[in-house]
Amino acid sequence: MEIPKETADMLKRYFINASPFLWGVLEARKKKERIIEIKKMGFLKDYPENSKNKYDTINQDLLVELGIEGIIGGVVLPLVYKRLGSEALNHFRRHWESDSYPTRNT
């Protein structure tokens, strides 16, 4: 995934200041569980599960390891697809591309 520099910089700022952690896409709700979930995805492998680091430090560490493109492509998108499913996302994409709003009947 290649993101234009201006957009990537904007996304980095959003990501660093994001609350909740990782835009709420992780299923886990506690910091230790979130770190475990990220480690299961193959990221921050050497990170201690009982880390005292604050979320902004963890976000910075993810940015260093993955970059914003890696976070979006390797963490956010797979979890959004998992949570919503490709059928629902295709439904929303069709409406987006046709410049229309989804309704409960479609």
C-alpha positions, 0 to 999 in steps of 0.5 A: 500500500502506497499512501501519498506523503501528505496523507501519511503525515496526517494519518501518523498525527491521527494515529499518535493522538488516537484514543482509543488505542489503535482506533478501537479496531483491536478486540481486546479492551485492556492494555495487556490483552491488546499487546498480546493481540498485536504480538499474535499478529506478529508485531512488537514481538519483543515487547513485554506484555506487562509493559508500563508504557503508555499507549502513545509510546506503544503507538510510536513503537508501532510506527517505528516497526511498521510505518503508517502504511504497515499499521493500516495494511497489516493491522487495521484493514485485516481487523476491519475485514474480520469484524465487518466481513467482505460482504458488508464492506463491498456493500458500503463500497458500492454505495461509496462509488455510486455516491449514495447512502446505504439504507436498511432496505439495501 
